[in-house]
Amino acid sequence: MAALPILSETLTLLAAALLILAAGCDILTRLIPNAIPAALALLGLSLRLLDGSWPWALLAGGIVFGLCLLCWLRGWMGGGDVKLLGACALLVPPLSVFPMITAVGMAGGVLAFLYLAARRVVPRPVPLPSGLRPNGFLGRALRAERWRLSRGVALPYAVAIAIGSLASFP
């Protein structure tokens, strides 16, 4: 039985790494690869199998996914965020799902405030002469983010989902 805590900690660390990867992908591309929520759901289900709460975790995850799906149908959420949040509901014990959703909402509020403030501070990108591009990956990523800020493009909400989920890990 000594292997169970080590296995649980390993699965939790893998989930944390995947959440950070999802946030990074969302910042850079505003897309979350389907493999990330799928892997998180498997990790979460494995964790819930280890602690015996898997039936309730599946119920809670299904409810979260269903409610998020309704938000997606209304245009309030992106599809990647729906899948990611549904998978994250499996990562925490069932009784921690509501506090996790609350933490995600609070992180989302802070993220929205930062983006609204950045829209006032960050200058709009100026058109570059033909053939010129910013140097390096980071330069291109920052220019793309400036463009998104200037046009009010959707937030990278996977950042809030990752922060709220990580804050809720046992």
Phi and psi in degrees as GROMACS dihedral restraints (atoms count N, CA, C in turn):
[ dihedral_restraints ]
;  ai    aj    ak    al  type     phi  dphi    fc
    3     4     5     6     1   -67.7    20    10
    4     5     6     7     1   -21.5    20    10
    6     7     8     9     1   -75.0    20    10
    7     8     9    10     1   -23.1    20    10
    9    10    11    12     1   -62.5    20    10
   10    11    12    13     1   -46.2    20    10
   12    13    14    15     1   -62.6    20    10
   13    14    15    16     1   -38.2    20    10
   15    16    17    18     1   -66.1    20    10
   16    17    18    19     1   -42.6    20    10
   18    19    20    21     1   -63.5    20    10
   19    20    21    22     1   -43.4    20    10
   21    22    23    24     1   -62.0    20    10
   22    23    24    25     1   -43.6    20    10
   24    25    26    27     1   -65.9    20    10
   25    26    27    28     1   -38.8    20    10
   27    28    29    30     1   -64.4    20    10
   28    29    30    31     1   -45.6    20    10
   30    31    32    33     1   -62.7    20    10
   31    32    33    34     1   -38.5    20    10
   33    34    35    36     1   -65.8    20    10
   34    35    36    37     1   -41.4    20    10
   36    37    38    39     1   -64.8    20    10
   37    38    39    40     1   -40.0    20    10
   39    40    41    42     1   -62.7    20    10
   40    41    42    43     1   -42.1    20    10
   42    43    44    45     1   -63.2    20    10
   43    44    45    46     1   -41.5    20    10
   45    46    47    48     1   -61.9    20    10
   46    47    48    49     1   -42.7    20    10
   48    49    50    51     1   -63.2    20    10
   49    50    51    52     1   -40.5    20    10
   51    52    53    54     1   -67.7    20    10
   52    53    54    55     1   -36.1    20    10
   54    55    56    57     1   -64.4    20    10
   55    56    57    58     1   -41.5    20    10
   57    58    59    60     1   -65.4    20    10
   58    59    60    61     1   -39.6    20    10
   60    61    62    63     1   -63.1    20    10
   61    62    63    64     1   -43.1    20    10
   63    64    65    66     1   -61.2    20    10
   64    65    66    67     1   -42.8    20    10
   66    67    68    69     1   -63.0    20    10
   67    68    69    70     1   -43.4    20    10
   69    70    71    72     1   -62.4    20    10
   70    71    72    73     1   -43.8    20    10
   72    73    74    75     1   -61.9    20    10
   73    74    75    76     1   -40.8    20    10
   75    76    77    78     1   -67.7    20    10
   76    77    78    79     1   -38.1    20    10
   78    79    80    81     1   -63.5    20    10
   79    80    81    82     1   -46.2    20    10
   81    82    83    84     1   -76.5    20    10
   82    83    84    85     1   -37.7    20    10
   84    85    86    87     1  -125.4    20    10
   85    86    87    88     1    -9.9    20    10
   87    88    89    90     1    60.3    20    10
   88    89    90    91     1    28.3    20    10
   90    91    92    93     1  -132.0    20    10
   91    92    93    94     1   146.1    20    10
   93    94    95    96     1  -118.7    20    10
   94    95    96    97     1   114.2    20    10
   96    97    98    99     1   -57.4    20    10
   97    98    99   100     1   137.8    20    10
   99   100   101   102     1   -57.1    20    10
  100   101   102   103     1   -28.2    20    10
  102   103   104   105     1   -64.8    20    10
  103   104   105   106     1   -28.8    20    10
  105   106   107   108     1   -69.3    20    10
  106   107   108   109     1   -53.5    20    10
  108   109   110   111     1   -61.8    20    10
  109   110   111   112     1   -34.4    20    10
  111   112   113   114     1   -63.3    20    10
  112   113   114   115     1   -45.4    20    10
  114   115   116   117     1   -66.0    20    10
  115   116   117   118     1   -39.4    20    10
  117   118   119   120     1   -64.0    20    10
  118   119   120   121     1   -39.5    20    10
  120   121   122   123     1   -63.2    20    10
  121   122   123   124     1   -41.7    20    10
  123   124   125   126     1   -65.4    20    10
  124   125   126   127     1   -42.2    20    10
  126   127   128   129     1   -63.1    20    10
  127   128   129   130     1   -43.9    20    10
  129   130   131   132     1   -62.7    20    10
  130   131   132   133     1   -44.4    20    10
  132   133   134   135     1   -63.1    20    10
  133   134   135   136     1   -38.5    20    10
  135   136   137   138     1   -62.3    20    10
  136   137   138   139     1   -43.4    20    10
  138   139   140   141     1   -62.3    20    10
  139   140   141   142     1   -40.5    20    10
  141   142   143   144     1   -72.6    20    10
  142   143   144   145     1   -29.2    20    10
  144   145   146   147     1   -66.1    20    10
  145   146   147   148     1   -38.2    20    10
  147   148   149   150     1   -65.4    20    10
  148   149   150   151     1   -37.6    20    10
  150   151   152   153     1   -96.1    20    10
  151   152   153   154     1    -0.1    20    10
  153   154   155   156     1    80.7    20    10
  154   155   156   157     1     7.4    20    10
  156   157   158   159     1   -99.0    20    10
  157   158   159   160     1    17.3    20    10
  159   160   161   162     1   -59.9    20    10
  160   161   162   163     1   -37.0    20    10
  162   163   164   165     1   -63.3    20    10
  163   164   165   166     1   -43.6    20    10
  165   166   167   168     1   -69.9    20    10
  166   167   168   169     1   -34.1    20    10
  168   169   170   171     1   -66.0    20    10
  169   170   171   172     1   -41.1    20    10
  171   172   173   174     1   -63.4    20    10
  172   173   174   175     1   -39.7    20    10
  174   175   176   177     1   -63.8    20    10
  175   176   177   178     1   -48.6    20    10
  177   178   179   180     1   -62.9    20    10
  178   179   180   181     1   -44.1    20    10
  180   181   182   183     1   -62.9    20    10
  181   182   183   184     1   -39.3    20    10
  183   184   185   186     1   -65.0    20    10
  184   185   186   187     1   -39.7    20    10
  186   187   188   189     1   -66.1    20    10
  187   188   189   190     1   -45.5    20    10
  189   190   191   192     1   -61.2    20    10
  190   191   192   193     1   -47.1    20    10
  192   193   194   195     1   -61.2    20    10
  193   194   195   196     1   -43.8    20    10
  195   196   197   198     1   -63.0    20    10
  196   197   198   199     1   -43.8    20    10
  198   199   200   201     1   -65.8    20    10
  199   200   201   202     1   -39.6    20    10
  201   202   203   204     1   -67.4    20    10
  202   203   204   205     1   -35.0    20    10
  204   205   206   207     1   -62.4    20    10
  205   206   207   208     1   -40.1    20    10
  207   208   209   210     1   -62.3    20    10
  208   209   210   211     1   -39.3    20    10
  210   211   212   213     1   -64.7    20    10
  211   212   213   214     1   -38.3    20    10
  213   214   215   216     1   -63.9    20    10
  214   215   216   217     1   -42.3    20    10
  216   217   218   219     1   -61.6    20    10
  217   218   219   220     1   -30.2    20    10
  219   220   221   222     1   -84.8    20    10
  220   221   222   223     1    -6.2    20    10
  222   223   224   225     1    83.8    20    10
  223   224   225   226     1    15.9    20    10
  225   226   227   228     1   -90.0    20    10
  226   227   228   229     1   -17.8    20    10
  228   229   230   231     1  -138.7    20    10
  229   230   231   232     1   155.3    20    10
  231   232   233   234     1   -85.0    20    10
  232   233   234   235     1   156.4    20    10
  234   235   236   237     1   -62.4    20    10
  235   236   237   238     1   -38.1    20    10
  237   238   239   240     1   -65.1    20    10
  238   239   240   241     1   -37.3    20    10
  240   241   242   243     1   -66.1    20    10
  241   242   243   244     1   -36.8    20    10
  243   244   245   246     1   -61.1    20    10
  244   245   246   247     1   -49.4    20    10
  246   247   248   249     1   -65.4    20    10
  247   248   249   250     1   -41.6    20    10
  249   250   251   252     1   -65.1    20    10
  250   251   252   253     1   -44.1    20    10
  252   253   254   255     1   -68.2    20    10
  253   254   255   256     1   -38.2    20    10
  255   256   257   258     1   -62.1    20    10
  256   257   258   259     1   -41.2    20    10
  258   259   260   261     1   -67.8    20    10
  259   260   261   262     1   -39.0    20    10
  261   262   263   264     1   -65.4    20    10
  262   263   264   265     1   -27.6    20    10
  264   265   266   267     1   -64.5    20    10
  265   266   267   268     1   -21.9    20    10
  267   268   269   270     1   -84.6    20    10
  268   269   270   271     1   -20.0    20    10
  270   271   272   273     1   -72.9    20    10
  271   272   273   274     1   -27.8    20    10
  273   274   275   276     1  -105.0    20    10
  274   275   276   277     1   156.3    20    10
  276   277   278   279     1   -58.4    20    10
  277   278   279   280     1   149.3    20    10
  279   280   281   282     1   -51.4    20    10
  280   281   282   283     1   -37.7    20    10
  282   283   284   285     1   -72.6    20    10
  283   284   285   286     1   -10.9    20    10
  285   286   287   288     1   -98.7    20    10
  286   287   288   289     1     0.9    20    10
  288   289   290   291     1   -66.0    20    10
  289   290   291   292     1   -46.8    20    10
  291   292   293   294     1   -63.0    20    10
  292   293   294   295     1   -46.2    20    10
  294   295   296   297     1   -60.1    20    10
  295   296   297   298     1   -34.3    20    10
  297   298   299   300     1   -64.6    20    10
  298   299   300   301     1   -45.8    20    10
  300   301   302   303     1   -61.5    20    10
  301   302   303   304     1   -38.7    20    10
  303   304   305   306     1   -63.5    20    10
  304   305   306   307     1   -44.1    20    10
  306   307   308   309     1   -64.0    20    10
  307   308   309   310     1   -38.7    20    10
  309   310   311   312     1   -63.0    20    10
  310   311   312   313     1   -44.0    20    10
  312   313   314   315     1   -62.6    20    10
  313   314   315   316     1   -41.0    20    10
  315   316   317   318     1   -66.1    20    10
  316   317   318   319     1   -43.5    20    10
  318   319   320   321     1   -63.5    20    10
  319   320   321   322     1   -37.2    20    10
  321   322   323   324     1   -64.3    20    10
  322   323   324   325     1   -38.0    20    10
  324   325   326   327     1   -63.6    20    10
  325   326   327   328     1   -43.4    20    10
  327   328   329   330     1   -64.5    20    10
  328   329   330   331     1   -43.0    20    10
  330   331   332   333     1   -60.2    20    10
  331   332   333   334     1   -44.8    20    10
  333   334   335   336     1   -62.8    20    10
  334   335   336   337     1   -42.8    20    10
  336   337   338   339     1   -60.3    20    10
  337   338   339   340     1   -44.8    20    10
  339   340   341   342     1   -62.2    20    10
  340   341   342   343     1   -40.7    20    10
  342   343   344   345     1   -69.5    20    10
  343   344   345   346     1   -38.4    20    10
  345   346   347   348     1   -64.6    20    10
  346   347   348   349     1   -41.4    20    10
  348   349   350   351     1   -66.5    20    10
  349   350   351   352     1   -40.7    20    10
  351   352   353   354     1   -64.1    20    10
  352   353   354   355     1   -33.0    20    10
  354   355   356   357     1   -61.8    20    10
  355   356   357   358     1   -28.6    20    10
  357   358   359   360     1   -84.1    20    10
  358   359   360   361     1   -24.2    20    10
  360   361   362   363     1  -101.5    20    10
  361   362   363   364     1   -41.9    20    10
  363   364   365   366     1   -77.0    20    10
  364   365   366   367     1   126.1    20    10
  366   367   368   369     1   -70.2    20    10
  367   368   369   370     1   151.7    20    10
  369   370   371   372     1   -65.8    20    10
  370   371   372   373     1   146.3    20    10
  372   373   374   375     1   -70.3    20    10
  373   374   375   376     1   139.9    20    10
  375   376   377   378     1   -91.9    20    10
  376   377   378   379     1   147.9    20    10
  378   379   380   381     1   -60.5    20    10
  379   380   381   382     1   136.3    20    10
  381   382   383   384     1   -91.8    20    10
  382   383   384   385     1   148.1    20    10
  384   385   386   387     1   -58.6    20    10
  385   386   387   388     1   151.6    20    10
  387   388   389   390     1   -53.6    20    10
  388   389   390   391     1   133.4    20    10
  390   391   392   393     1    88.8    20    10
  391   392   393   394     1   -13.4    20    10
  393   394   395   396     1   -91.9    20    10
  394   395   396   397     1   135.9    20    10
  396   397   398   399     1  -135.6    20    10
  397   398   399   400     1   152.9    20    10
  399   400   401   402     1   -60.2    20    10
  400   401   402   403     1   147.2    20    10
  402   403   404   405     1   -78.1    20    10
  403   404   405   406     1   136.7    20    10
  405   406   407   408     1    76.6    20    10
  406   407   408   409     1   163.9    20    10
  408   409   410   411     1   -63.2    20    10
  409   410   411   412     1   -46.0    20    10
  411   412   413   414     1   -63.8    20    10
  412   413   414   415     1   -40.7    20    10
  414   415   416   417     1   -61.3    20    10
  415   416   417   418     1   -42.3    20    10
  417   418   419   420     1   -67.8    20    10
  418   419   420   421     1   -39.8    20    10
  420   421   422   423     1   -64.6    20    10
  421   422   423   424     1   -42.6    20    10
  423   424   425   426     1   -66.3    20    10
  424   425   426   427     1   -39.5    20    10
  426   427   428   429     1   -63.7    20    10
  427   428   429   430     1   -42.3    20    10
  429   430   431   432     1   -63.1    20    10
  430   431   432   433     1   -39.0    20    10
  432   433   434   435     1   -68.2    20    10
  433   434   435   436     1   -37.8    20    10
  435   436   437   438     1   -61.2    20    10
  436   437   438   439     1   -41.5    20    10
  438   439   440   441     1   -62.6    20    10
  439   440   441   442     1   -44.3    20    10
  441   442   443   444     1   -62.3    20    10
  442   443   444   445     1   -43.0    20    10
  444   445   446   447     1   -61.0    20    10
  445   446   447   448     1   -42.2    20    10
  447   448   449   450     1   -68.3    20    10
  448   449   450   451     1   -22.8    20    10
  450   451   452   453     1  -106.5    20    10
  451   452   453   454     1     0.5    20    10
  453   454   455   456     1    67.5    20    10
  454   455   456   457     1    34.4    20    10
  456   457   458   459     1   -66.8    20    10
  457   458   459   460     1   156.2    20    10
  459   460   461   462     1   -52.9    20    10
  460   461   462   463     1   150.9    20    10
  462   463   464   465     1   -69.9    20    10
  463   464   465   466     1   152.6    20    10
  465   466   467   468     1   -79.9    20    10
  466   467   468   469     1    78.8    20    10
  468   469   470   471     1   -68.0    20    10
  469   470   471   472     1   -13.9    20    10
  471   472   473   474     1   -62.0    20    10
  472   473   474   475     1   -24.1    20    10
  474   475   476   477     1   -64.0    20    10
  475   476   477   478     1   -46.7    20    10
  477   478   479   480     1   -66.2    20    10
  478   479   480   481     1   -39.7    20    10
  480   481   482   483     1   -63.2    20    10
  481   482   483   484     1   -42.5    20    10
  483   484   485   486     1   -64.6    20    10
  484   485   486   487     1   -45.4    20    10
  486   487   488   489     1   -64.1    20    10
  487   488   489   490     1   -47.3    20    10
  489   490   491   492     1   -64.0    20    10
  490   491   492   493     1   -38.1    20    10
  492   493   494   495     1   -69.8    20    10
  493   494   495   496     1   -45.9    20    10
  495   496   497   498     1   -62.5    20    10
  496   497   498   499     1   -36.2    20    10
  498   499   500   501     1   -67.4    20    10
  499   500   501   502     1   -20.8    20    10
  501   502   503   504     1   -98.2    20    10
  502   503   504   505     1    -2.7    20    10
  504   505   506   507     1   -62.9    20    10
  505   506   507   508     1   141.3    20    10
